[in-house]
């Protein structure tokens, strides 16, 4: 690898911006990168790239259109920059690389279909319930009966940034879910309202489809 093809980004530094022209893709050497897309009320995170040798930004080379998402380093990150001619040469000469590109694109299409379905969900409460479940599975604390305990403020912030849901929509959805007994305050948070319990049945009902 030529040293001038290796770039280093600090945590929080933007690698490229949604809507700008792109003439490079990036191969992760170390670190982690979040890919984010603008939605009506913020940004939704599409994917975190944190596996060495995984790549991102290739769509700008494949369809010659502006970047469809932004890429931001979430910790000190080092990448190898691949320009258009090099990418084309790799596709033509390396069958394994070409096959990997095809498989990744197919998986992203499936994932994008699920995300679009969520974004156009006609029932905000259902969309937010799915977001609550996603947060709980990733960041919550499993409890003995199969439910998951979550911090309310962290969960609301995560839903706002990942789904683009407005804070008043989140508050309204939580009110109705609590009123209907679908979720409950944690026993230790009955007065502080700090933590919620998402029951096992709620998790099962709202968990996203697995990729196949």
URLINRA-V386125 format. One line per field, one symbol per residue. ss: DSSP state (H for helix, E for strand, C for the rest). phi: phi as a letter, one per 30 degrees, with the letter a starting at -180 (. if undefined). burial: + if it has 24 or more other C-alpha atoms within 12 Angstrom, else -. A space follows every 50 residues. Layout:
ss: ???
phi: ???
burial: ???
This chain:
ss: CCHHHEEEECCCCEEECCCCCCCEEEEEEEEEEEEEEEECCEEEEEEEEC CCCCEECCHHHHHCCCCCCEEEEEEEEEEEEEEHHHHHHHHHHCHHHHHH HHHHHHHHHHHHHHHHHHHCCCCHHHHHHHHHHHHHHHHCEECCCCCEEE EHHHHHHHHHHHHCCCHHHHHHHHHHHHHCCCEEECHHHCCCCCEEEECH HHHHHHCCCCCC
phi: .dddccbcbdejdddacejddbbbcbcdcajabccbbdbeclbcddaccb ceidbaidddddchceedacbbdcaebbbcccdeddddddddcbdddddd edddddddddddddddeddcedcedddddddededdddbdcdcdcjdbcb dddddddddddcciddddddddddedddddidbbddedcecdhdbcccde dddddcdddddb
burial: ------+++----+++++---++++++++++++++++++---+++++-++ ---+++++++++----++++++++--++++++----+------------- +-------------+--++----++++++++++++++--+------++++ ++--++++++++++++--+++-++--+----+++++--------++++++ -++--+++----
